[in-house]
């Protein structure tokens, strides 16, 4: 009887979204309702203990505001395995992201949902660093403007991205299978689930798109100040009217590298001279290599023609620190300034010229402001 009432309530939520938010919200919500429905259809045929287990897992899929990836289909590859058999670098960290398409005018409400959520993230085994970041465009006067995008051409996807660094992939997998994940994603009760579903339908223009990465060539400094957390999550005031203040600046460069060039691309980066740790305002760097082994609801096959296979991510204290680095000697040395000392031999340079570029299309820079920063005392 309870399950019947539950499914009727889900249908009512869908109809409400259809009436008030248009086709996009309806189709997004239907996607998640289908997930829950497919789980609940089998519950009545199970014994009570199995039914309870599957009901719990169905709720864990349910929160599109944060994540819709099945924890039962995570690749549980052991971190101790040799990942260099194909000439690739061994990962230093594991990075989990979720890309969101936040509706126009809903940015502050979206941030408030994150700020006010219940989470024990910073207390979990293997957690290193987190921030929620909003995409921005750079203005000539040193300021940034939120880049909302447009749903008509799909540029709204990724206007917000959650970014979490884990020590190991197995730590991330353990979190998604544990109680902390369910608590953070509205799966503790039917009431909490329904509230989250309604809110998500009015805030997001479609389901999130998770993306997972091997973190390579990680550099990090010990933070001067570690943001305060309460029971594992940030203690900040978010009213849903004003967006949260910038707490860091993130500069990314997207690379479209075919698989046959991956080892050469990684070696070229590994051989570069980097002075990032010596730069004022530097927080952390990682070269992100897309991990396509993760499966589950919300994860779609990557199209290498439209999505980068690699992405450099550099976290700075603020935009001013990034601008200072970009205009300084450290940037010129790392990017092959004619007046700087070469970081490769003449033979290597000749080989690179003969091989041509390692990517299929020019790199694409993208920038973010980060907020709700959570960090371990030792850094990322």
N, C-alpha and C positions, 0 to 999 in steps of 0.2 A: 504493500500500500504506500509506504514512504517513497519507494522508488517511482511509483506512478505519479505521485504528487510532484516529485522532483522533476520528472520529465515534462509535466504540464507547465511547471514554472519556467523551464528552459524555453519552451515554445512561446510563452508569454513575453519573455525578454526579447526573443527574436522578432516578434510582431511589433513590439515597441520600437525597436531599432529601425525596422522597416518603415514605420509610420513617421518617424521623426528625423532620421539621419540619412535617408536615401539608400540607393542600391549598394554603395560601397560598404557602408556599415553592415547592411544586411548580409551581404555575401561573406564579409569577414567573420561576422558572428556565426553564420551558418557553418562555416568551416570548422569552428571550434565546437559548435553543438553536435556536428556529425561525429567528432572525435568522442565526445562524451556519450552520445547515443550508442555508438558502436560498442563502447565498453559496458554500458548499462544493460544492453539487450541480453548479454550473456550472464548477468548477475543472478537473475531469477532461477537459472538452471543449476547454480552451483550450491555447494553446501555453505553454511553460514561463514565459516572461517575463510574460505576462498572468496566468497562474495565480498567480504570486508576488505580483503587484500586488493581485489580488482577495483572496487569502488574507490579506495584510497589512491590507486594509481591513475584512475580516470580523472580525479580531481587535480592530480598533479599536472596533467596535461592542460588544465583548463584556463590558466591565466594568460591571455594574450598580451597583457600589459607588460609582462616580464619575460616569459619564455614559454614555448609550446613544444619543447623537444622531449621525446620519450627517454626516460632514464634507463629503460630496459634494453635499449638498442645501442648504447654507447660502446664504442670500440674500447675494450679494456686492455689494449696493448700495454705490456709492462714497460716502464721507463728504462729498465735495465737492458732491454734488447738493443742490439747494435743497429742503429738507424743510419749508419754510414756505409752500408754494403753497396749502395749505388753511388758512392762518392759524395753524398750529401752530409752536411754538418749535423752533428747530434744536437738536439734541442736543449736549451738551457732552462726554459720555462714552458708552460702551456698557457695559451691566451684564449679566453672565451669571450666572444662579442655577440651582441644581439642588435640588429638594425631595425629601427622603427620609422614608420611614416606617421608623424604626428599631424593632426588636422590644423588648419589655419586658425590662429588665435587660441590654441589649446596648449601652448608650450608651458605656461606657468602651471596649469593644472596637471600636466604630465609630470613635471618635476616634483610637484607637491606629493603626487602618489608615490614616487620613489622616496622622497624625504621622509614620509610618514609611514612607510611600510615597516613591518616587523621582520628583522633579519639578525642572524648571529654570525654574519659573514666573517668578520675580523677574528672571531674566536676559533674558526675551523682549521683543521689540520691542512697545512700546505698553502693556505691563503697568503698572498704577498701584497696585492695592490688592487684598488678599484677606483674608477671614477665614471660618472655619467657625463657624456660629452654631446654638445650641440654644435652642429656644423655652422661655420661662419665664413664670410667673405672679408678680405683684408682691405681696409680703407687706407688711403695714402697718408692720412693724418695720424696713423698708429692705432686707430680704433678698429673694432670689428662689428660687423652687422650679421645678425642671425640669418642664415641661408635656409629659408623654409622650403623652397622647392615648390613644384606644382604637380598635383596628382594627375593632370591631363597627359603629361609626358613622363610620369614616373620619377621625376627628380625629387619628389618629396620623400622617397624611400631613403632612409639613412640620415634624415635631418637630425635624428638623435641616435646615439649608439652607446650601449653599456659595454664597459671594457674591464675585464677582470683577469689578473695575472695570478697563476697558480704555480707552485713549486714543481709539481709533477702532473701529468695527465691523469694518473691514478687518483690524485687528490681531488681533482675536478669531478671525476666519475663517482667517487665516494660521496661527494656533496650532493650530486643529483639523485643519488639513491637513498639519501638519508632524510631524517625528519626535518632538518633545517631547511631543506629545499621546499618541502611541503608547507612549512610555516610561512616562508617568504612569498609563496605563490598562491596564497588564498585557498589552500586545500585543507584547512583544519576543520571546516564545517560547510554544510550546504549554504547557510546564510552568507558566510564570508565569500564563498565561490560566486553566488548570485550577485552580490554587491560588486565584486571585481568585474564580472562579465558586463554588467550594465555600464559601469564607468568606462571600461575599455572600448565599448561600442561607440561612445560619444567622443573619445579622445583620439583613437587611432583610425587611420583611413584604410587599414588592411592588417593582416597578420604580420607579426615580426618575422625577420629572416635571420636566423642564427648563422654565425660563421666562426669557425675554430681554426687556431693557428699554432704551429710550432714556433716558439720564441727563440730566435738565434742571435748570437753575438750580443747578448744582453750586457748593458752597462747601467749602473745605478749608483747614486750617491746617497749617503745617509742624510735623511731630511733634518733640517734645522728644527722644525716643529712638526709633531705628529697630530693631526686633527683628533679632537676628542670623540670617543665613541661611548655609547651606553648600551650594554648588553650586546655588543658586537656590531652596532650600526651607528651612523652619525646622528648627533643630537642637534638638529638645526630647526629653525622656524621657517615654514613654507606655507604661505597663505593661498596659493593657487591663483593669485592675481599678478604678482610680480615674480619674474624669473629669478633664480638664485644667482648670487654673485659668482664671477669667474674665480676659480681657485687654481687653475693651471691653464697652460696653452699647449695644444698638441699639433705638431706639424707632421703630416704624413705624405709619403710619395708612393703612388701605386704603380707597380711594375707588372707588365703582361709578358711573362717569360714562359715559352713553350717548355714542356717537360724535358726535351732533349738538351736544353741549355741550362737546366737548373743547377747542375753541379758547377759549371763554369761561372754562372752568375754568383753563386754563393762564395766561390773561391775568390772572385774579384772583390767582393765586399770584405772577405776575411783578410785579404792582403792590404786593404786600405789603411792609411795612417789616420787615427782618430785622436783628437784632443778635446772631445766633448766634456770629459770629466773636469777639465781645467777651466771650463767656461762658466761665467757667472750665470746663475739661474738655471743651470742644467739639472734635471731631475732623473731622467731615465731614457734609455734607448733600447729598442729591439727591432730586429728584422723579422717580420712575420711571414712565415711560409704556410700557405693555406693547407689545412688538413681536411681532406675530403672523406675520411673514414667514418665520421660521425653520421649516424642515421637517426630517423625518427620524424615525428610530426613537426613541420616548420622548416625542416632542412630540405632544400631542393638541390638537384645536381648543379654544379657550377659550370657556367658557360665561359670558357677561357677567352672568348672573343669580347665579352662585355665586363667580366669581372677579373680583377688582378689576381695573379697567382702568388705574388709577393707584395708586401707593403712595409716600408720603413715607418716607424712610429717613434717620434722623439717628443718627450714631455718636458716642457719648460715651466718655470715658475710663472711666467707671464709673457705676453707678446713682446714687451720691451726687451726681455732677455733673448728671445728668438731673433729679433731684428738686430740686436747687437752682435750676436754670433754670425748672422748672415753677412754682415758688413765687415767682419773681422778676418784676421789671418787664419784662424782655425778652419773657417769655411773654405777659404781659398786653397788651403793645403789639401783638404779632404776632397775637393772637387777639381783638382788638377789645374790650379792657376799657373800660368806660364812662368811666373816669377818664383814659384815655389819649388822646393826640391822634389823631383819625381819619386813616387812611391813604388814604381815598378821599373824593371830593367828595360833597356832598349829592345832586347829580344822579346820580352813580354809585351811591350807596347806594339811591336811589329806584328806579333801574333794576333793581338786584339784588333788591330786595324784590318788584317786580312780576314778575320772572322766576321767583322761587322758587328752591329748591335746584337745583344743577346735577347732583346725583347721584340715582340711582334708589332708593337705600336709605341709611340713615345710615352714616357712616364707621365702620370697625371697627379699633380699636387692637390691636397685637400687639407683643410684646416678646421680645428675645433677649439671651443672653449670647454674646459672640464670643470665639473662641480661635484659636490658630494664625495670629495676625495677621502679614501680610507687607505692607510698604509701601515705596514709593519715598521717598527722603529728602525730596522736596518735598511729599509727602502725596498724597492721592487726587485 
